[in-house]
Amino acid sequence: MNNQEEFARQRFEFHRQKQALQQMHQQRLTLAYKGGMFKVDLNLYSYLSMANLTVAMFKHEQERILIDMYDTPIKCDVVEMLKLVDERYKEVTNDWLNEYEDLKTKRRVKDVAV
């Protein structure tokens, strides 16, 4: 019975810490740009990548109007913003992965930070 309780405590604590880690890094996935605040996610990343591609291939205009997190229209340079989004996304997800890998190695409840 003691082993089952210990295992249950470990799993509960692991999932709690994993959720806290996710919330912390989700908050870091934001980008302030030209007075707006944007959520850095795969939707924004994909849109900027495609817009950047059309700029390069078809010489379309580099500036697009995007709506930020607070529903404010912001004129953005897609090439510049893609670079910033890419840097932020890589930085946060690399940190997240490193901390998650560290969390996975913890085997006892007392090893996991509360």
C-alpha positions in Angstrom: 0.0 0.0 0.0 2.8 2.4 0.8 4.4 2.0 -2.6 1.1 2.7 -4.3 0.6 5.8 -2.2 4.1 7.0 -2.9 3.6 6.4 -6.7 0.3 8.3 -6.7 1.9 11.2 -4.8 4.8 11.3 -7.3 2.5 11.2 -10.3 0.2 13.9 -8.8 3.2 16.1 -8.0 4.8 15.6 -11.5 1.5 16.6 -13.2 1.1 19.6 -11.0 4.7 20.7 -11.7 4.2 20.1 -15.4 1.1 22.2 -15.5 2.9 25.0 -13.5 5.8 24.8 -16.0 3.4 25.1 -18.9 1.6 28.1 -17.5 4.9 29.9 -16.7 6.2 29.4 -20.3 2.9 30.2 -21.9 3.1 33.6 -20.2 6.5 34.2 -21.7 5.2 33.5 -25.2 4.3 37.1 -25.8 5.9 39.8 -27.9 5.7 43.5 -27.6 5.9 45.1 -31.1 5.2 48.6 -32.2 3.0 49.3 -29.2 1.0 46.1 -29.5 1.2 42.8 -27.5 1.1 39.6 -29.5 0.7 36.0 -28.4 3.6 34.0 -30.0 2.0 30.8 -31.2 2.1 28.6 -34.3 -0.8 30.5 -35.9 1.2 33.8 -35.8 4.4 32.0 -36.7 2.7 30.4 -39.8 1.0 33.6 -40.9 4.2 35.6 -40.7 6.2 32.8 -42.5 3.7 32.8 -45.4 3.5 36.5 -45.6 7.3 36.7 -45.6 7.4 34.1 -48.4 5.0 36.2 -50.5 7.2 39.3 -49.9 10.2 37.4 -51.1 8.7 35.6 -54.0 6.1 38.1 -55.4 7.5 41.4 -54.0 4.3 42.0 -52.1 4.2 44.8 -49.5 6.2 44.0 -46.3 3.8 45.7 -44.0 0.6 44.1 -42.9 -2.0 45.1 -40.3 -2.3 42.6 -37.5 -4.7 42.6 -34.5 -2.9 42.2 -31.2 -4.1 40.5 -28.0 -6.1 43.6 -27.0 -7.9 43.8 -30.4 -5.8 46.8 -31.5 -4.8 47.0 -35.2 -1.0 47.4 -35.5 0.9 47.9 -38.7 3.7 45.4 -38.8 6.8 44.7 -40.9 6.4 40.9 -41.5 10.1 40.3 -42.1 11.2 42.0 -38.9 8.4 40.6 -36.8 9.0 37.0 -38.1 12.6 37.3 -36.9 11.5 38.4 -33.5 8.7 35.8 -33.2 11.2 33.1 -34.3 13.7 34.1 -31.7 11.1 34.3 -28.9 9.5 31.0 -29.8 12.9 29.2 -29.9 14.1 30.8 -26.6 11.0 29.9 -24.6 10.5 26.4 -26.0 14.1 25.5 -25.5 13.9 26.7 -21.9 10.6 24.8 -21.5 12.1 21.6 -22.8 15.2 21.9 -20.6 13.1 22.4 -17.5 10.7 19.6 -18.5 13.6 17.2 -19.0 14.9 18.1 -15.6 11.5 17.6 -14.1 11.2 14.1 -15.6 14.4 13.0 -13.9 13.0 13.7 -10.4 11.8 10.4 -8.9 10.8 11.3 -5.4 8.3 13.8 -4.2 10.9 15.6 -2.1 13.1 16.1 -5.2 10.3 18.0 -7.0 10.2 21.7 -6.2 6.9 22.7 -4.6 
